[in-house]
Amino acid sequence: MAFATVSELLKVGKDGDPALGAPETKALDYAGLRALAAATVGDLNAMGIGRDDRVAIVLPNGPEMAAAFLCVAAGATTAPLNPAYRQEEFEFYIADLKAKALLVQAGDQTPARAAAAKLGVPTIELTPTRDNGAGSYTLASSLRGAAAKPGPAQAEDIALILHTSGTTSRPKIVPLAQSNICASARHIGATLALGAGDKCLNIMPLFHIHGLIAAVLSSLGAGGSTVCTPGFNALKFFAWLDEAKPSWYTAVPTMHQAILSRAERNAASLAAAKLRFIRSSSASLPPQVMLELEKAFGCPVIESYGMTEAAHQMASNPLPPRERKPGSVGVAAGPEIAIMDEEGKILPQGALGEVVIRGPNVTKGYEANPDANLKAFAGGWFRTGDQGTLDEGGYLRITGRLKELINRGGEKVSPLEVDEIIMDHPAVAQVVTFAMPHDKLGEEVAAAVVPRDGMSVTEREIRDFAAQRLADFKVPRRVVVLAEIPKGATGKLQRIGLAEKLGLGGNK
């Protein structure tokens, strides 16, 4: 079924079929979800909030967050924020978004409340009513008014606003239209052949594009369902798997690795699991982890490539019987993909350059940021900031973020290449290669590794292992062995700034 708005997407599923679930909670069916969306849009309109008005959402991970995203997006603009932010961060984001209201859970003493009060932004209280089904809620607020644009959102209205990570500069605002996020949901559904019988176990945070679009929106756009957990927890994952009996789950590589670390002690759950496939996205999946996952679960692992500006998915490895290439993020899966040089020229097959995309899921541009748009858009293409190549079969291989490539005295080193080599060491469970400052070379190669359970490894062993397979200038000069590598809010490993976090300064 074609759909270009969230309201239209919610019409795909059948009335009695489950839409949203949660552990130890009865599911909310499609009829209930549609009624909740209509009530939410009506409530917001009565508060003076309508199409293109922005509602900052700060809710715990779970079915209410998923439902609020869907139902608010049906008639306004959603702006989900990380509940773990401090008050100062909430003040920045709420102000930067020009939010008309803040949506929080009743009784939740989040610092977002104080931030909104300081900014004069009114609060809307959400009270869960799980007896009516997972994600069901009521809204209450003293806010009253007439919405300038009431009713269901239209295709070109902004459905979702997110900030880029802002690792190296002020975060940029990414507005995504209803048509953008619905196109991405359709693309993911087509890639994974999703249908009404599919159920996704969501362990991704729902303030992030991966969880919102891949787990929730694509499932409902296919008439399937999503079981929303309170967030990733490797200790509870297998119990959730047993209870929910999903047909798939999607996660970032660090989550897959944490699940694998507990696989042996959960053999019964693995044997009982009937997953059709596992999806991985938002960071590069080491080929070794892909093979281990497939062996443990007995199903294909589908690696995909996504980013916020593309409403998540850009490329994906296909389902069997088509070829899956470990180390590749697959073929174009929605938008067109090409490789471009620094001057804006499209390069031939096999050439190394910047990955560029164009298509119905891609944002039209950053908000109020002409300089960023000038750099990011060229001839109708969006520059992703990733370096890669396309092979003869159209499979895309990412060699790294351009800003994460290590410039060692003029010699460029791809951190992903070094990661892949070190991951072959039998004692290594996880690795992240990154740049550390060097007084003479500018940057030097460093790596952080986490040993497998019950195993140990030394810096010298890793360096010697890498030296057998890598050119000398690519071998890490420092290797830090850790119990856990610091991660970002969404579970991704972050290369930029890691040297500083680990206290690795300049060397002579």
ABEGO torsion letter per residue (X at the ends): XBBABAAAAAAABBAABBABBBBGBBBBBAAAAAAAAAAAAAAAAAAGBBBGBBBBBBBBBEAAAAAAAAAAAAABBBBBBBAABBAAAAAAAAAAAGBABBBBBBGBBBAAAAAAAAAGBBBBBBBBBAAAEBGBBBBBBABBEBBABBEBBBAABBABBBBBAGAABBBBBBBBBAAAAAAAAAAAAAAAGBBAABBBBBABBAABAAAAAAAAAAAAAAGBBBBBBAEBBAAAAAAAAAAAGBABBBBBAAAAAAAAAAAAAAAAAAAABBBABBBBBGBBBBAAAAAAAAAAAGBBBBBBBBBAAAGGBABBBBBOABBBBBGBAEBBBGBBBBBBBAAGBBBBBGBBBBBBBBEAABBAEBBGBAAAAAAABBGGBBBAGBBBBBBAAGBBBBAEBAAABBBBGGBBBBAAAAAAAAAABAABABBBBBBBBBAAAGBBBBBBBBBBBGBBBBAAAAAAAAAAABBAAABBABBBBBABBBBBAAGBBBABGAAAAAGBBBBX
